[in-house]
Amino acid sequence: MATTKPAVATKPIQLEASIACANFAALEADLRQLTDAGVDSLHIDFMDGRFVDNFGLDFSMMETIRRVVDLPLDCHLMVEEPERFIDRTARAGANCITIHYEATCHVQKALQQIREAGARPGIALNPATPVTCLDYILDDVDMVTVMTVNPGAAGQRLIPAMLRKIADVRHLLESSGHANVAIQVDGNVSFAHIPAMVAAGATMLVGGTSSIFHRDYSIPEAIHAVRKLVENVGRAQ
């Protein structure tokens, strides 16, 4: 797919905190700081040990988070046959549920199940998955997640070609009349890479250890730094 320079996003860039990177020994304190610092939503990864090597399906933690803070919860199901978990994830308080295109042979049906469960549906694409797979499901999604690393583990390097992929998704959405669909970026959303991601067309950033939970910054400092980077990209466009 040919890449063209995307239009500058007119909506504010949304910032999500990846809870997998939080300090679990002081989770409530982190959640309070995230709320006070103005993060837009919380990103919760679910893993089944099959679609990715890691395992983590903690609905009780999700319910606890919901009791502590009132931020929107975006649940990323990195699981085979996500249909098995959609309804329970929605009942636990998910506002958005993202499934992987590669994880089910009934993608459109699963997206419909998410919407019927009362959550917003998102579709995630692994690095090697072509953008053309979106052609016939854009009416069924509120968000496209571009995985800029292979799913399942934090601390990976960004795959350079994924910056072009973000731009390709933006071009597809703009040209097909789906400009309202969010483009989320997940994977090494670092201070170094955020400007290029936003310039390529990302509208939602999932921050982990390379930004929001960076060891050299407090949570408020990190969120402020990300916001400034995003502002500077807008001025430069």
ChimeraX attribute file (.defattr): number of C-alpha atoms within 10 A of each C-alpha:
attribute: neighborCount
match mode: 1-to-1
recipient: residues
	/A:1	12
	/A:2	8
	/A:3	15
	/A:4	12
	/A:5	13
	/A:6	18
	/A:7	15
	/A:8	15
	/A:9	17
	/A:10	8
	/A:11	9
	/A:12	10
	/A:13	20
	/A:14	17
	/A:15	22
	/A:16	28
	/A:17	27
	/A:18	21
	/A:19	21
	/A:20	16
	/A:21	17
	/A:22	19
	/A:23	13
	/A:24	11
	/A:25	8
	/A:26	9
	/A:27	14
	/A:28	16
	/A:29	14
	/A:30	18
	/A:31	23
	/A:32	12
	/A:33	15
	/A:34	22
	/A:35	17
	/A:36	11
	/A:37	15
	/A:38	14
	/A:39	23
	/A:40	17
	/A:41	21
	/A:42	25
	/A:43	25
	/A:44	23
	/A:45	20
	/A:46	22
	/A:47	20
	/A:48	17
	/A:49	15
	/A:50	12
	/A:51	18
	/A:52	16
	/A:53	12
	/A:54	14
	/A:55	16
	/A:56	14
	/A:57	18
	/A:58	13
	/A:59	15
	/A:60	10
	/A:61	12
	/A:62	18
	/A:63	15
	/A:64	12
	/A:65	20
	/A:66	16
	/A:67	10
	/A:68	13
	/A:69	15
	/A:70	12
	/A:71	18
	/A:72	17
	/A:73	25
	/A:74	24
	/A:75	25
	/A:76	22
	/A:77	27
	/A:78	28
	/A:79	25
	/A:80	19
	/A:81	19
	/A:82	21
	/A:83	20
	/A:84	11
	/A:85	15
	/A:86	23
	/A:87	18
	/A:88	13
	/A:89	25
	/A:90	21
	/A:91	14
	/A:92	17
	/A:93	20
	/A:94	26
	/A:95	19
	/A:96	22
	/A:97	29
	/A:98	26
	/A:99	28
	/A:100	23
	/A:101	20
	/A:102	19
	/A:103	18
	/A:104	16
	/A:105	10
	/A:106	13
	/A:107	20
	/A:108	17
	/A:109	12
	/A:110	21
	/A:111	27
	/A:112	15
	/A:113	16
	/A:114	26
	/A:115	19
	/A:116	13
	/A:117	18
	/A:118	16
	/A:119	26
	/A:120	21
	/A:121	25
	/A:122	29
	/A:123	27
	/A:124	25
	/A:125	21
	/A:126	17
	/A:127	17
	/A:128	13
	/A:129	14
	/A:130	13
	/A:131	17
	/A:132	11
	/A:133	12
	/A:134	18
	/A:135	11
	/A:136	9
	/A:137	12
	/A:138	20
	/A:139	12
	/A:140	20
	/A:141	21
	/A:142	21
	/A:143	22
	/A:144	28
	/A:145	25
	/A:146	24
	/A:147	24
	/A:148	26
	/A:149	23
	/A:150	18
	/A:151	20
	/A:152	18
	/A:153	12
	/A:154	15
	/A:155	11
	/A:156	14
	/A:157	13
	/A:158	18
	/A:159	14
	/A:160	11
	/A:161	11
	/A:162	20
	/A:163	21
	/A:164	19
	/A:165	23
	/A:166	29
	/A:167	24
	/A:168	23
	/A:169	25
	/A:170	28
	/A:171	22
	/A:172	22
	/A:173	20
	/A:174	15
	/A:175	10
	/A:176	11
	/A:177	11
	/A:178	16
	/A:179	15
	/A:180	11
	/A:181	18
	/A:182	23
	/A:183	28
	/A:184	25
	/A:185	28
	/A:186	23
	/A:187	25
	/A:188	25
	/A:189	24
	/A:190	21
	/A:191	17
	/A:192	12
	/A:193	16
	/A:194	21
	/A:195	19
	/A:196	15
	/A:197	25
	/A:198	25
	/A:199	22
	/A:200	26
	/A:201	27
	/A:202	28
	/A:203	23
	/A:204	23
	/A:205	27
	/A:206	23
	/A:207	30
	/A:208	24
	/A:209	20
	/A:210	21
	/A:211	25
	/A:212	30
	/A:213	23
	/A:214	17
	/A:215	11
	/A:216	11
	/A:217	13
	/A:218	14
	/A:219	23
	/A:220	17
	/A:221	15
	/A:222	21
	/A:223	23
	/A:224	15
	/A:225	16
	/A:226	21
	/A:227	14
	/A:228	12
	/A:229	17
	/A:230	19
	/A:231	15
	/A:232	12
	/A:233	16
	/A:234	15
	/A:235	7
	/A:236	7
	/A:237	8
